[in-house]
Amino acid sequence: MGDYVICCLSKKFYEKYPIDVFPQMLGKKDRPYLALITEIDGVSYAIPFRSHAHAETSYIFKTYFRDFDGQAGLDYSKAVVIVDYTYKGNPARIDSREKSEIDSYRNEIIGNFKKYLDSFKKAMKSKNPKLRLRYQCCSLQYFLKEMGIKEDDGD
């Protein structure tokens, strides 16, 4: 566990998944979607860097703080599935302090993302609307098929 690459998502990704059709995804026309890309159970995920990440659904940087009010981190709730290698843009450089922290905590970051994925999958398979509601703002909802999830086939 722990292998990753950092890159921006390509223009081709946004052509396939336009923000106006997939509103829970992060992205702005004037700014790339910088993400940590990792593979879990044979599926590639892009976990975006976010300036104002929410502690309950993100890895918040512990040792590096950006110059603004807010918690910078990697937002699990806005992760997407990379189904085509052309959706990965060129490798990106990040601040050396962020890179150092990611290297130091990569197993924790990816392990916690895996726990988030497991909870998400369980919720999507559930018939309990309250459990599913918890993930209504999650970008992964657009990739159920790619993640091998059949809705409502659980409890």
Secondary structure, DSSP 8 states (H G I E B T S, - for coil): ----EEEEE-HHHHHHS-TTTSTTS--BTTB--EEEEEEETTEEEEEEEETT--GGGEEE-SS---SSSS--EEEGGG-EE--SGGGEEEE----HHHHHHHHHHHHHHHHHHHHHHHHHHHHHH-S-HHHHHTTTT-GGGGGTTTTT--TT---
